[in-house]
Amino acid sequence: MDLEARAHSEHPEELRLWLRMLTCTQLIEKEIRAGLREQWSTTLPRFDLMAQLERASDGLRMNELSRRMMVTGGNVTGITDQLESEGLVERVGVEGDRRAYLVRLTPKGRREFNTMATAHEGWIVEAFAGLDTSELRALHQLLGKVKQHFLQETP
C-alpha cells in the first residue's frame, strides 16, 4: 500500500494532496533509480554528487558537497572515493590550505554525467507525459504558490 492509499475522504484535502505528491515523487524516483542502475550500474546519490560538480566547474570542497546534498561528510567521502577510483572525479589541493581539497569532475566524468543527465531529463519528461502543456504550467504555478507561502512563513 502506498502512502496515498492511507488517506480517506474524512481526511483534509490538504493531507490527501500531500500524500499524492509524495507518492508521485516516490514513483518517479523509483524509475530514475532503476534507469541509472540498469544503464550505468550507478546510484542516484552518485548521480546527484556528479550533478553538483557539473554545476561547479572549478570544483567544490567536501563540506560544500555535503551541505548541498544534505548528507553527512562520510557519505560524500564514500561516494567520492568510488568515483575517483573510476576516474570520474579528482581531488585537487586548495592553494594555501594543505588540509583542504576540491573535488571536480574529470573530462571522462563530465562526458559520462552529460550522457546520464540527458537520459535523466527524458525520464522526467516521460513521468509528466500524462499532462498537456497548460496543465504542466498550472501545476508548476500552483506548487510555486505553495513554496512561496512556506518561505514567507519560515523565519
C-alpha positions in Angstrom: 0.0 0.0 0.0 1.4 3.4 -0.9 1.1 6.4 1.3 -1.7 7.9 -0.6 -3.9 4.9 -0.1 -3.8 5.5 3.7 -5.8 8.7 3.4 -9.6 8.6 3.3 -12.3 11.1 2.4 -12.6 12.2 6.0 -9.0 13.5 6.0 -8.4 17.1 4.9 -7.9 17.7 1.2 -4.5 19.1 2.0 -3.3 15.9 3.6 -4.6 13.8 0.7 -2.9 16.2 -1.8 0.4 15.9 0.2 0.2 12.1 0.1 -0.5 12.2 -3.6 2.5 14.4 -4.3 4.7 12.2 -2.1 3.5 9.1 -3.9 4.2 10.6 -7.3 7.7 11.7 -6.1 8.4 8.2 -4.9 7.2 6.6 -8.2 9.3 9.0 -10.3 12.4 8.5 -8.1 12.0 4.7 -8.4 12.1 4.9 -12.2 15.1 7.2 -12.1 17.0 4.8 -9.7 16.1 1.8 -11.9 17.3 3.6 -15.1 20.6 4.7 -13.5 21.2 1.2 -12.2 20.2 -0.6 -15.4 22.0 1.7 -17.9 25.1 2.8 -15.9 25.3 0.5 -12.9 25.2 3.6 -10.8 23.1 5.1 -8.0 21.1 8.3 -7.5 23.5 9.6 -4.8 26.4 9.2 -7.3 24.4 11.0 -10.0 23.5 13.7 -7.5 27.1 14.3 -6.5 28.2 14.5 -10.1 25.4 16.9 -10.8 26.6 19.2 -8.1 30.1 19.1 -9.5 28.9 19.7 -13.1 27.4 23.0 -11.8 30.7 24.0 -10.2 33.4 23.6 -12.9 36.2 24.7 -10.5 35.1 22.0 -8.1 33.7 22.0 -4.6 35.1 21.3 -1.1 33.8 18.2 0.6 31.9 20.1 3.2 30.2 22.2 0.5 29.2 19.0 -1.3 27.8 17.6 1.9 25.8 20.7 2.5 24.4 20.9 -1.0 23.5 17.2 -1.0 22.2 17.3 2.6 24.1 14.2 3.6 26.9 13.5 6.0 30.6 14.1 5.2 31.1 10.4 5.4 28.6 9.7 2.7 30.2 12.2 0.4 33.7 10.8 1.1 32.5 7.3 0.3 30.9 8.3 -3.0 33.8 10.5 -3.9 36.3 7.6 -3.3 34.3 5.3 -5.6 34.0 7.9 -8.4 37.7 8.8 -8.0 38.7 5.1 -8.4 36.7 5.0 -11.6 38.4 8.2 -13.0 35.2 10.2 -12.9 36.2 12.8 -10.3 39.6 14.1 -9.0 40.7 15.7 -5.8 42.8 18.9 -6.2 44.6 20.6 -3.4 43.5 24.1 -2.3 46.2 26.7 -2.5 47.1 28.0 0.9 45.4 25.1 2.8 47.3 21.9 2.9 44.4 20.0 4.6 41.7 21.1 2.1 41.0 20.0 -1.4 38.4 20.5 -4.1 36.6 17.7 -5.9 35.8 18.2 -9.5 34.7 16.1 -12.5 37.4 14.7 -14.8 36.8 15.1 -18.6 35.6 11.4 -18.5 33.3 12.2 -15.6 31.8 15.2 -17.4 31.2 13.1 -20.5 29.6 10.3 -18.6 27.5 12.7 -16.5 26.2 14.5 -19.6 25.1 11.2 -21.1 23.3 10.3 -17.8 21.8 13.8 -17.5 20.3 13.6 -20.9 18.6 10.3 -20.1 17.5 11.6 -16.7 15.8 14.6 -18.4 14.0 12.2 -20.7 12.8 10.1 -17.7 11.4 13.2 -16.1 9.7 14.4 -19.3 8.1 10.9 -19.6 6.9 11.0 -16.0 4.8 14.0 -16.8 3.7 12.8 -20.2 0.1 12.5 -19.0 -0.2 16.3 -18.7 -0.5 18.8 -21.5 1.5 22.0 -21.6 -1.2 24.1 -19.9 -1.6 21.5 -17.1 2.2 21.4 -16.6 2.3 25.2 -16.4 -0.7 25.3 -14.0 0.8 22.7 -11.7 4.2 24.4 -11.7 2.5 27.7 -10.8 0.4 26.3 -8.1 3.3 24.5 -6.5 5.2 27.7 -6.7 2.5 29.4 -4.6 2.8 26.6 -2.0 6.6 27.1 -2.0 6.3 30.9 -1.7 3.8 30.6 1.2 6.2 28.3 3.0 9.1 30.6 2.5 7.2 33.6 3.8 6.1 31.7 6.9 9.6 30.4 7.7 11.7 32.8 9.9 
